[in-house]
Amino acid sequence: MKKFISLLLCGVLSAGILAGCGKTDNQPTTVPTTETVTEETKGTASYESAEALLKAVHAAMKEGFPAAGGDEAHGAEDVGSFDISAYGDSFQAQILVDDSLVEQVKPEAATLLHMMNTNTFCSAVMELKNAGEASSFGEIYKEIVQGNHWMCGFPDTLVVLSLGNFVLTAYGADDLIQLFKSGAQSLGATLLVEAPAEA
């Protein structure tokens, strides 16, 4: 099983580096909801890790796709933990963060990527060292994504949200990005940036 996950993550990483060439069939499947968020609990929940928050957002999306996440040591068939300090180059290539943004976050992040084409959906949750930098983080991230030279399979939309000390990023097909945004907002996240993925 570990060998399968390692091969799977290698494939996802290769797809991310090549900017996700090709189209995929985005037929949604149902993702079980692990937690019900009511108006009374919205925005009050706290998350112990980036992985826990991204899992909650993924569950709140209520629609799924072939997905993988995490780094080589923590690979998963959905949301996975990502050790930026050990696998920083891979993280930066997949999520499109630069050195200045990596310096603003703690090393333990989480990712969720479309298994066949990262430009269809690519998301991450990172914990900021200083929550007050969320807005500037979002603006820098927008510039990086919009300045990326896509080979093919162009993403439509990018979003950045914040929840507590966490910043949530995603780019990809607009329908999936809207589900991600709505799922995050249902947990109390604040939208910081929503923009076309190409300037």
HELIX and SHEET records of a PDB file:
HELIX    1   1 LYS A    2  ILE A   17  1                                  16    
HELIX    2   2 ALA A   50  MET A   61  1                                  12    
HELIX    3   3 ILE A   84  ILE A   95  1                                  12    
HELIX    4   4 ASP A   99  VAL A  102  1                                   4    
HELIX    5   5 ALA A  131  GLU A  133  5                                   3    
HELIX    6   6 ALA A  134  GLN A  146  1                                  13    
HELIX    7   7 ASP A  174  SER A  186  1                                  13    
SHEET    1   A 3 ALA A  67  ALA A  68  0                                        
SHEET    2   A 3 GLU A 108  HIS A 114 -1                                        
SHEET    3   A 3 GLY A  80  ASP A  83 -1                                        
SHEET    1   B 6 ALA A  67  ALA A  68  0                                        
SHEET    2   B 6 GLU A 108  HIS A 114 -1                                        
SHEET    3   B 6 PHE A 121  GLU A 127 -1                                        
SHEET    4   B 6 PHE A 166  GLY A 172 -1                                        
SHEET    5   B 6 THR A 157  LEU A 163 -1                                        
SHEET    6   B 6 THR A 190  PRO A 196 -1                                        
END                                                                             
